[in-house]
Amino acid sequence: MAAPIDPGLFELGNYGGLTSTHALQTDSPAFESGDPNGCFEDGTGGATLLTRDQRDFNRPIDGDEDGDARCDRGAYERGICGDGFAEPDEECDDGNNDPDDGCSATCTEEFCGNGLIEGDEACDDGNAVEDDECTSACTVNGDSPDSVCGNGIVEAGEVCDDGNDVSGDGCSESCDEIDPGFQCVIAGQLCTENLILLLGDGGCNLNLTGAAKGSHTWFLWALLSMVAVYLSDHLLRHLLMSRRK
């Protein structure tokens, strides 16, 4: 005796419309198995093309999204994620497939504590514990003993954090000290280098902030070139005046 076929139906219930129906699971033999030429019902007047299911939902729907829309057999036409109707095995359906709007592109609910970093969450460790590394609001907990240098967030005990644990680039490898000659303004971004040139006997101080490491080298060469031109011109004038005398 052959084993019975699992119809792949959800329990009888209200899945839209005025009457109860059995919603289809995606592994149901009725799913996407209707006539490829359309949904027909044989009546006394002959075959009638059906464009709505028992709930008055559109049919056919390309439920498996393979490019070939075929009717589901029976009274229920299963929809797809993003059509605005949440199937029994979908957590949500907001009518689109956009992420970070509360309902994901796969119709699962987006919320702090689901283990996925979504929207404006800085972290998500899959729980609602307040005093671990990631708070219950999915922000990094600066008071957590698990806070680490190099994550781009200035946390408790840190004076800077440029997104790495390398010394010599402005922020120390332990994030507890700004390297001499640097300033760290924005967390998570590389620190910038300050250039202080002392000219003469201290009569002029120039503070130049370079956006990229090595920018001061160009400035020094430009300054030295200007000094060289000035000295050459001054020396030439001195020689000409000496000859006239």
Backbone as CSV, one residue per row, in Angstrom:
resi,resn,N_x,N_y,N_z,CA_x,CA_y,CA_z,C_x,C_y,C_z
1,MET,0.854,-1.196,0.000,0.000,0.000,0.000,0.891,1.249,0.000
2,ALA,0.612,2.177,-0.897,1.427,3.383,-1.001,1.190,4.292,0.200
3,ALA,2.256,4.967,0.587,2.156,5.904,1.710,1.287,7.089,1.312
4,PRO,0.506,7.605,2.239,-0.357,8.751,1.913,0.483,9.981,1.577
5,ILE,-0.042,10.822,0.718,0.650,12.051,0.316,0.321,13.169,1.291
6,ASP,1.354,13.825,1.785,1.148,14.963,2.676,0.650,16.147,1.851
7,PRO,-0.531,16.650,2.129,-1.069,17.752,1.316,-0.346,19.080,1.529
8,GLY,0.439,19.182,2.606,1.178,20.418,2.851,0.292,21.620,3.090
9,LEU,-0.685,21.443,3.978,-1.635,22.516,4.264,-1.489,23.009,5.693
10,PHE,-1.716,24.289,5.886,-1.837,24.820,7.240,-3.247,24.538,7.741
11,GLU,-3.440,24.682,9.040,-4.754,24.416,9.625,-5.817,25.337,9.019
12,LEU,-7.035,24.846,9.009,-8.152,25.640,8.520,-8.270,26.906,9.364
13,GLY,-8.314,28.035,8.712,-8.382,29.288,9.458,-8.703,30.455,8.549
14,ASN,-8.711,31.617,9.140,-8.999,32.835,8.397,-7.698,33.420,7.868
15,TYR,-7.453,33.224,6.606,-6.250,33.745,5.957,-6.623,34.817,4.934
16,GLY,-7.617,35.602,5.281,-8.115,36.626,4.396,-9.436,36.196,3.769
17,GLY,-10.222,37.150,3.361,-11.518,36.831,2.770,-12.594,36.614,3.805
18,LEU,-13.761,36.165,3.337,-14.918,36.007,4.210,-15.097,34.583,4.720
19,THR,-14.366,33.639,4.144,-14.526,32.240,4.554,-13.185,31.654,4.970
20,SER,-13.262,30.562,5.722,-12.030,29.896,6.161,-11.442,29.072,5.017
21,THR,-10.117,29.000,5.001,-9.416,28.231,3.964,-8.212,27.532,4.584
22,HIS,-7.638,26.618,3.819,-6.364,25.999,4.180,-5.259,26.693,3.393
23,ALA,-4.405,27.410,4.085,-3.279,28.039,3.400,-2.278,26.974,2.966
24,LEU,-1.582,27.237,1.863,-0.625,26.273,1.322,0.773,26.496,1.870
25,GLN,1.455,25.413,2.170,2.882,25.452,2.449,3.629,25.377,1.115
26,THR,4.873,25.812,1.109,5.611,25.834,-0.155,5.961,24.435,-0.655
27,ASP,5.865,23.428,0.223,6.151,22.057,-0.221,4.869,21.277,-0.530
28,SER,3.760,21.984,-0.579,2.493,21.319,-0.886,2.463,20.892,-2.354
29,PRO,1.963,19.704,-2.649,1.844,19.285,-4.060,0.870,20.158,-4.847
30,ALA,0.037,20.946,-4.138,-0.899,21.840,-4.823,-0.244,23.162,-5.221
31,PHE,0.933,23.434,-4.675,1.608,24.709,-4.903,2.221,24.755,-6.305
32,GLU,1.836,25.756,-7.087,2.388,25.970,-8.427,2.252,24.737,-9.323
33,SER,1.167,24.037,-9.217,1.012,22.796,-9.995,-0.244,22.800,-10.864
34,GLY,-0.866,23.972,-11.011,-2.074,24.045,-11.816,-1.785,24.092,-13.310
35,ASP,-2.837,24.253,-14.076,-2.749,24.304,-15.533,-1.913,25.519,-15.947
36,PRO,-0.828,25.337,-16.712,-0.003,26.484,-17.140,-0.751,27.446,-18.056
37,ASN,-1.886,27.022,-18.601,-2.665,27.875,-19.487,-3.646,28.766,-18.738
38,GLY,-3.763,28.576,-17.435,-4.673,29.390,-16.650,-5.427,28.559,-15.636
39,CYS,-6.166,29.235,-14.787,-6.940,28.562,-13.746,-8.372,28.400,-14.256
40,PHE,-8.730,27.166,-14.451,-10.056,26.901,-15.003,-10.897,26.083,-14.033
41,GLU,-12.178,26.349,-14.044,-13.135,25.575,-13.265,-14.198,25.041,-14.214
42,ASP,-14.360,23.740,-14.195,-15.364,23.143,-15.069,-16.749,23.279,-14.446
43,GLY,-17.647,23.972,-15.123,-19.014,24.136,-14.649,-19.995,23.662,-15.700
44,THR,-21.241,23.875,-15.421,-22.262,23.428,-16.372,-22.183,24.181,-17.685
45,GLY,-21.637,25.385,-17.615,-21.505,26.176,-18.825,-20.165,25.989,-19.509
46,GLY,-19.376,25.032,-19.061,-18.068,24.788,-19.638,-16.969,25.345,-18.757
47,ALA,-15.746,25.297,-19.260,-14.589,25.745,-18.493,-14.616,27.260,-18.309
48,THR,-14.458,27.692,-17.052,-14.467,29.116,-16.726,-13.086,29.533,-16.216
49,LEU,-12.516,30.579,-16.790,-11.209,31.073,-16.344,-11.375,31.825,-15.038
50,LEU,-10.619,31.416,-14.038,-10.677,32.051,-12.725,-9.487,32.989,-12.551
51,THR,-9.754,34.191,-12.147,-8.685,35.169,-11.891,-8.611,35.564,-10.421
52,ARG,-9.483,34.970,-9.597,-9.475,35.235,-8.147,-9.649,33.909,-7.427
53,ASP,-9.040,33.776,-6.237,-9.245,32.558,-5.461,-10.447,32.740,-4.542
54,GLN,-10.662,31.776,-3.649,-11.858,31.814,-2.794,-11.879,33.047,-1.895
55,ARG,-10.715,33.596,-1.564,-10.621,34.775,-0.695,-10.751,36.078,-1.478
56,ASP,-10.865,35.962,-2.789,-10.904,37.103,-3.696,-9.515,37.710,-3.880
57,PHE,-8.468,36.881,-3.744,-7.102,37.295,-4.025,-6.779,36.942,-5.472
58,ASN,-5.876,37.726,-6.076,-5.503,37.494,-7.473,-4.895,36.109,-7.689
59,ARG,-5.162,35.554,-8.855,-4.484,34.345,-9.296,-4.396,34.376,-10.830
60,PRO,-3.375,33.792,-11.417,-2.282,33.082,-10.750,-1.202,34.031,-10.240
61,ILE,-0.429,33.553,-9.253,0.720,34.252,-8.699,1.946,33.366,-8.903
62,ASP,3.040,33.958,-9.311,4.287,33.203,-9.463,4.889,32.972,-8.087
63,GLY,4.314,32.019,-7.368,4.685,31.807,-5.971,6.119,31.383,-5.740
64,ASP,6.702,30.638,-6.666,8.090,30.229,-6.489,9.050,31.150,-7.231
65,GLU,8.498,32.214,-7.827,9.282,33.266,-8.488,10.298,32.694,-9.484
66,ASP,9.820,31.756,-10.301,10.688,31.173,-11.324,10.404,31.758,-12.705
67,GLY,9.555,32.777,-12.743,9.221,33.395,-14.009,8.029,32.766,-14.710
68,ASP,7.454,31.725,-14.126,6.319,31.023,-14.728,5.170,30.995,-13.725
69,ALA,4.230,31.907,-13.875,3.101,31.996,-12.956,2.077,30.916,-13.265
70,ARG,1.921,29.981,-12.339,0.925,28.913,-12.487,0.016,28.920,-11.279
71,CYS,-1.217,28.568,-11.503,-2.181,28.523,-10.408,-1.811,27.450,-9.400
72,ASP,-2.147,27.721,-8.144,-2.114,26.668,-7.136,-3.441,25.914,-7.225
73,ARG,-3.394,24.627,-7.041,-4.619,23.828,-7.084,-5.453,24.096,-5.829
74,GLY,-6.741,24.214,-5.995,-7.636,24.397,-4.860,-8.092,25.830,-4.709
75,ALA,-8.573,26.126,-3.509,-9.228,27.409,-3.261,-8.268,28.508,-2.863
76,TYR,-7.016,28.156,-2.624,-6.060,29.120,-2.055,-4.901,29.352,-3.021
77,GLU,-4.642,30.617,-3.322,-3.497,30.992,-4.151,-2.443,31.632,-3.246
78,ARG,-1.321,30.931,-3.086,-0.288,31.429,-2.184,0.449,32.600,-2.832
79,GLY,0.697,33.646,-2.004,1.406,34.822,-2.488,2.911,34.719,-2.273
80,ILE,3.578,35.864,-2.388,5.023,35.923,-2.228,5.381,36.974,-1.191
81,CYS,6.597,36.886,-0.681,7.088,37.893,0.264,7.171,39.233,-0.433
82,GLY,6.556,40.242,0.165,6.567,41.578,-0.405,5.266,41.983,-1.053
83,ASP,4.255,41.087,-1.003,2.975,41.430,-1.636,1.998,42.100,-0.674
84,GLY,2.424,42.276,0.577,1.578,42.965,1.546,0.689,42.072,2.377
85,PHE,0.677,40.757,2.102,-0.107,39.816,2.904,0.841,38.790,3.503
86,ALA,0.835,38.686,4.816,1.731,37.769,5.513,1.169,36.352,5.481
87,GLU,1.855,35.454,4.775,1.478,34.045,4.784,1.727,33.471,6.184
88,PRO,1.128,32.356,6.523,1.284,31.808,7.876,2.732,31.549,8.277
89,ASP,3.610,31.283,7.301,5.009,31.046,7.645,5.883,32.279,7.438
90,GLU,5.271,33.450,7.240,6.002,34.708,7.193,5.769,35.463,8.497
91,GLU,6.809,36.038,9.054,6.662,36.808,10.277,6.014,38.163,10.018
92,CYS,6.194,38.674,8.813,5.654,39.986,8.461,5.631,40.099,6.948
93,ASP,4.945,41.099,6.447,4.969,41.423,5.022,4.472,42.851,4.880
94,ASP,5.398,43.764,4.628,5.050,45.178,4.573,4.856,45.689,3.151
95,GLY,4.743,44.768,2.198,4.461,45.167,0.833,5.666,45.543,0.006
96,ASN,6.860,45.292,0.526,8.072,45.553,-0.248,9.160,44.575,0.174
97,ASN,10.276,44.614,-0.525,11.413,43.760,-0.192,12.613,44.589,0.250
98,ASP,12.323,45.722,0.861,13.387,46.598,1.342,13.826,46.179,2.738
99,PRO,15.126,46.145,2.995,15.601,45.848,4.348,15.564,47.102,5.216
100,ASP,15.778,46.923,6.503,15.936,48.011,7.470,14.698,48.888,7.605
101,ASP,13.515,48.304,7.389,12.283,49.070,7.593,11.339,48.363,8.552
102,GLY,11.869,47.415,9.330,11.053,46.680,10.291,10.723,45.282,9.835
103,CYS,10.624,45.100,8.524,10.355,43.781,7.950,11.400,43.533,6.871
104,SER,12.151,42.464,6.996,13.282,42.230,6.106,12.836,41.833,4.702
105,ALA,13.805,41.697,3.811,13.529,41.312,2.427,13.051,39.871,2.326
106,THR,13.198,39.093,3.398,12.712,37.710,3.429,11.515,37.564,4.360
107,CYS,10.893,38.697,4.689,9.679,38.720,5.515,9.889,38.137,6.910
108,THR,11.005,38.480,7.519,11.234,38.213,8.936,11.291,39.549,9.662
109,GLU,10.857,39.565,10.901,10.819,40.812,11.645,12.228,41.261,12.010
110,GLU,12.481,42.555,11.816,13.757,43.146,12.190,13.589,43.819,13.542
111,PHE,14.396,43.388,14.494,14.305,43.982,15.821,15.622,43.783,16.549
112,CYS,15.862,44.631,17.505,17.063,44.514,18.323,16.990,43.242,19.152
113,GLY,18.003,42.401,19.019,18.038,41.155,19.768,17.866,39.923,18.906
114,ASN,17.730,40.118,17.585,17.571,38.946,16.717,18.897,38.424,16.173
115,GLY,19.996,39.062,16.598,21.317,38.581,16.190,21.799,39.118,14.863
116,LEU,21.001,40.000,14.218,21.382,40.582,12.942,21.477,42.093,13.096
117,ILE,22.558,42.690,12.609,22.705,44.137,12.670,21.898,44.749,11.531
118,GLU,20.853,45.475,11.891,19.919,46.018,10.909,19.667,47.489,11.194
119,GLY,19.281,48.229,10.152,18.923,49.631,10.331,20.042,50.420,10.956
120,ASP,19.723,51.178,12.015,20.711,52.022,12.667,21.325,51.355,13.899
121,GLU,21.246,50.025,13.977,21.855,49.311,15.100,23.373,49.337,14.987
122,ALA,24.052,49.577,16.099,25.513,49.528,16.119,26.013,48.112,16.385
123,CYS,25.151,47.275,16.948,25.510,45.898,17.269,24.222,45.118,17.515
124,ASP,24.307,43.816,17.543,23.169,42.963,17.889,23.717,41.593,18.263
125,ASP,23.714,41.297,19.550,24.302,40.047,20.037,23.256,38.966,20.300
126,GLY,22.022,39.195,19.833,21.016,38.147,19.925,20.344,38.008,21.264
127,ASN,20.470,39.029,22.119,19.790,38.963,23.420,19.389,40.366,23.845
128,ALA,18.670,40.437,24.954,18.205,41.719,25.484,18.891,42.056,26.798
129,VAL,20.098,41.513,26.995,20.857,41.789,28.215,21.438,43.196,28.132
130,GLU,21.280,43.962,29.193,21.664,45.365,29.168,23.155,45.581,29.421
131,ASP,23.761,44.762,30.292,25.115,45.080,30.740,26.199,44.227,30.092
132,ASP,25.921,43.654,28.904,27.007,42.994,28.186,27.519,43.956,27.108
133,GLU,28.296,43.477,26.162,28.946,44.362,25.198,27.947,45.160,24.373
134,CYS,26.799,44.556,24.046,25.768,45.226,23.255,24.528,45.395,24.126
135,THR,24.040,46.616,24.272,22.919,46.883,25.170,21.614,46.347,24.594
136,SER,20.558,46.452,25.380,19.242,46.007,24.929,18.663,46.917,23.856
137,ALA,19.297,48.075,23.634,18.884,48.979,22.560,19.804,48.850,21.353
138,CYS,20.652,47.828,21.350,21.585,47.556,20.256,22.563,48.702,20.026
139,THR,23.029,49.292,21.131,24.136,50.237,21.094,25.300,49.614,21.850
140,VAL,26.518,49.996,21.488,27.694,49.428,22.146,27.759,49.949,23.568
141,ASN,27.931,49.038,24.502,27.971,49.388,25.911,29.378,49.820,26.291
142,GLY,29.545,51.118,26.534,30.864,51.623,26.889,31.353,51.166,28.238
143,ASP,30.449,50.714,29.109,30.848,50.253,30.435,31.114,48.760,30.475
144,SER,30.976,48.092,29.337,31.151,46.646,29.315,32.626,46.278,29.406
145,PRO,32.963,45.276,30.211,34.360,44.832,30.256,34.798,44.211,28.944
146,ASP,33.860,43.924,28.070,34.196,43.312,26.789,34.483,44.344,25.711
147,SER,34.408,45.637,26.041,34.694,46.666,25.057,36.133,46.527,24.577
148,VAL,36.337,46.740,23.298,37.663,46.488,22.732,38.153,47.702,21.959
149,CYS,39.459,47.897,21.993,40.108,48.939,21.216,40.155,48.509,19.759
150,GLY,39.803,49.419,18.883,39.873,49.116,17.460,38.528,48.925,16.798
151,ASN,37.433,49.101,17.562,36.116,48.920,16.951,35.532,50.221,16.423
152,GLY,36.311,51.315,16.493,35.863,52.581,15.939,34.947,53.376,16.840
153,ILE,34.765,52.928,18.083,33.888,53.615,19.035,34.687,53.930,20.290
154,VAL,34.703,55.183,20.693,35.409,55.566,21.914,34.578,55.124,23.108
155,GLU,35.107,54.157,23.841,34.385,53.566,24.963,35.078,53.915,26.269
156,ALA,34.510,53.419,27.364,35.059,53.715,28.680,36.521,53.304,28.749
157,GLY,37.350,54.209,29.269,38.776,53.933,29.405,39.586,54.260,28.163
158,GLU,38.939,54.719,27.090,39.641,55.062,25.861,39.609,56.579,25.654
159,VAL,40.672,57.107,25.090,40.696,58.519,24.744,40.582,58.705,23.238
160,CYS,40.733,57.614,22.499,40.600,57.664,21.046,40.341,56.249,20.547
161,ASP,39.823,56.130,19.351,39.640,54.837,18.696,39.470,55.095,17.208
162,ASP,40.530,54.800,16.445,40.521,55.089,15.008,40.186,53.871,14.162
163,GLY,39.619,52.834,14.800,39.172,51.671,14.043,40.226,50.610,13.825
164,ASN,41.382,50.739,14.495,42.410,49.700,14.405,43.218,49.670,15.694
165,ASP,44.100,48.713,15.827,44.941,48.602,17.020,46.412,48.772,16.649
166,VAL,46.664,49.732,15.760,48.020,50.012,15.286,48.513,51.301,15.916
167,SER,49.731,51.273,16.430,50.324,52.484,16.977,51.034,53.255,15.876
168,GLY,51.278,54.547,16.151,52.019,55.364,15.207,51.165,56.057,14.172
169,ASP,49.850,55.830,14.224,48.964,56.465,13.244,48.067,57.513,13.895
170,GLY,48.401,57.902,15.114,47.633,58.923,15.805,47.041,58.443,17.103
171,CYS,46.489,57.224,17.087,45.887,56.637,18.288,46.670,55.383,18.654
172,SER,47.042,55.260,19.905,47.885,54.141,20.317,47.160,52.812,20.153
173,GLU,47.925,51.733,20.203,47.359,50.401,19.988,46.410,49.983,21.102
174,SER,46.474,50.665,22.240,45.569,50.357,23.345,44.473,51.409,23.504
175,CYS,44.439,52.368,22.587,43.407,53.413,22.565,43.379,54.274,23.820
176,ASP,44.479,54.309,24.542,44.508,55.100,25.765,45.384,56.334,25.648
177,GLU,45.909,56.589,24.451,46.796,57.737,24.283,46.805,58.185,22.826
178,ILE,46.755,59.512,22.630,46.903,60.075,21.296,48.381,60.320,21.051
179,ASP,48.893,59.807,19.951,50.312,59.944,19.653,50.694,61.414,19.534
180,PRO,51.897,61.776,20.000,52.346,63.168,19.900,52.322,63.659,18.457
181,GLY,51.822,64.886,18.282,51.768,65.467,16.953,50.512,65.145,16.177
182,PHE,49.553,64.452,16.812,48.312,64.081,16.133,47.111,64.635,16.887
183,GLN,46.003,64.685,16.189,44.727,64.965,16.831,43.694,63.978,16.294
184,CYS,42.842,63.488,17.180,41.817,62.504,16.811,40.467,63.133,17.101
185,VAL,39.773,63.547,16.047,38.536,64.308,16.211,37.317,63.415,16.107
186,ILE,37.264,62.562,15.086,36.080,61.745,14.828,36.410,60.283,15.089
187,ALA,35.654,59.640,15.988,35.881,58.228,16.281,35.652,57.384,15.038
188,GLY,36.517,56.404,14.852,36.376,55.506,13.719,37.104,55.969,12.484
189,GLN,37.601,57.213,12.502,38.353,57.724,11.366,39.812,57.923,11.757
190,LEU,40.680,57.870,10.776,42.104,58.031,11.042,42.365,59.394,11.664
191,CYS,43.315,59.416,12.608,43.705,60.672,13.228,44.514,61.485,12.233
192,THR,44.510,62.803,12.402,45.259,63.676,11.498,46.480,64.217,12.202
193,GLU,47.493,64.555,11.420,48.788,64.954,11.959,48.891,66.467,12.043
194,ASN,49.379,66.970,13.181,49.636,68.391,13.350,51.085,68.672,13.007
195,LEU,51.334,69.762,12.279,52.686,70.158,11.937,52.963,71.518,12.562
196,ILE,53.932,71.597,13.472,54.283,72.852,14.124,55.690,73.219,13.696
197,LEU,55.811,74.292,12.972,57.097,74.765,12.500,57.499,75.988,13.322
198,LEU,58.677,75.966,13.855,59.202,77.111,14.592,60.159,77.858,13.669
199,LEU,59.834,79.083,13.322,60.633,79.867,12.406,61.399,80.927,13.181
200,GLY,62.694,81.085,12.846,63.529,82.089,13.494,63.742,81.746,14.952
201,ASP,63.657,82.752,15.799,63.905,82.556,17.232,62.598,82.456,18.004
202,GLY,61.539,81.943,17.353,60.267,81.784,18.044,59.304,82.897,17.758
203,GLY,59.686,83.780,16.813,58.817,84.905,16.524,57.583,84.524,15.726
204,CYS,57.567,83.318,15.112,56.417,82.930,14.290,56.150,81.453,14.476
205,ASN,54.949,81.106,14.849,54.544,79.709,14.989,53.477,79.406,13.959
206,LEU,53.653,78.336,13.202,52.658,77.931,12.200,52.141,76.564,12.552
207,ASN,50.819,76.441,12.750,50.197,75.158,13.062,49.423,74.695,11.846
208,LEU,49.902,73.624,11.201,49.249,73.120,9.991,48.714,71.728,10.264
209,THR,47.422,71.510,10.021,46.823,70.190,10.171,46.696,69.549,8.797
210,GLY,47.334,68.417,8.618,47.248,67.706,7.351,46.190,66.629,7.423
211,ALA,45.398,66.472,6.373,44.345,65.453,6.373,44.897,64.070,6.130
212,ALA,46.043,64.002,5.542,46.621,62.694,5.263,48.068,62.709,5.704
213,LYS,48.526,61.564,6.129,49.888,61.439,6.605,50.838,61.735,5.455
214,GLY,51.826,62.573,5.705,52.789,62.899,4.676,52.524,64.242,4.026
215,SER,51.377,64.879,4.354,51.074,66.165,3.743,52.072,67.231,4.170
216,HIS,52.646,67.063,5.400,53.601,68.057,5.866,54.888,68.018,5.061
217,THR,55.210,66.883,4.465,56.430,66.786,3.663,56.357,67.730,2.475
218,TRP,55.222,67.758,1.806,55.039,68.677,0.686,55.186,70.121,1.140
219,PHE,54.602,70.439,2.285,54.662,71.806,2.785,56.091,72.212,3.087
220,LEU,56.860,71.293,3.695,58.250,71.593,4.008,59.055,71.877,2.746
221,TRP,58.872,71.045,1.718,59.593,71.257,0.474,59.212,72.593,-0.154
222,ALA,57.935,72.918,-0.115,57.499,74.202,-0.669,58.112,75.362,0.104
223,LEU,58.144,75.237,1.435,58.710,76.292,2.265,60.206,76.446,2.021
224,LEU,60.902,75.319,1.945,62.341,75.363,1.702,62.662,75.952,0.330
225,SER,61.818,75.643,-0.656,62.020,76.201,-1.991,61.873,77.715,-1.975
226,MET,60.879,78.185,-1.231,60.683,79.628,-1.137,61.864,80.298,-0.439
227,VAL,62.367,79.675,0.603,63.532,80.220,1.322,64.753,80.254,0.411
228,ALA,64.927,79.167,-0.370,66.075,79.105,-1.275,66.018,80.210,-2.321
229,VAL,64.825,80.433,-2.889,64.662,81.506,-3.872,64.958,82.856,-3.240
230,TYR,64.455,83.064,-2.045,64.681,84.336,-1.349,66.161,84.561,-1.092
231,LEU,66.866,83.552,-0.588,68.282,83.688,-0.286,69.092,83.938,-1.552
232,SER,68.741,83.228,-2.639,69.458,83.417,-3.896,69.296,84.838,-4.414
233,ASP,68.056,85.349,-4.357,67.791,86.706,-4.809,68.522,87.725,-3.940
234,HIS,68.511,87.494,-2.629,69.184,88.407,-1.706,70.690,88.416,-1.944
235,LEU,71.268,87.229,-2.159,72.701,87.135,-2.395,73.080,87.818,-3.708
236,LEU,72.262,87.641,-4.756,72.534,88.259,-6.042,72.500,89.775,-5.930
237,ARG,71.506,90.308,-5.222,71.440,91.753,-5.028,72.673,92.280,-4.286
238,HIS,73.119,91.524,-3.285,74.285,91.937,-2.488,75.539,91.994,-3.364
239,LEU,75.725,91.017,-4.253,76.882,90.992,-5.128,76.854,92.150,-6.117
240,LEU,75.669,92.436,-6.684,75.559,93.543,-7.628,75.887,94.880,-6.972
241,MET,75.396,95.070,-5.761,75.669,96.309,-5.050,77.128,96.429,-4.697
242,SER,77.792,95.304,-4.395,79.226,95.343,-4.054,80.038,95.755,-5.272
243,ARG,79.683,95.314,-6.465,80.408,95.641,-7.677,80.274,97.128,-8.017
244,ARG,79.070,97.680,-7.769,78.853,99.089,-8.082,79.733,99.991,-7.196
245,LYS,79.939,99.523,-5.991,80.788,100.295,-5.106,82.240,100.241,-5.567
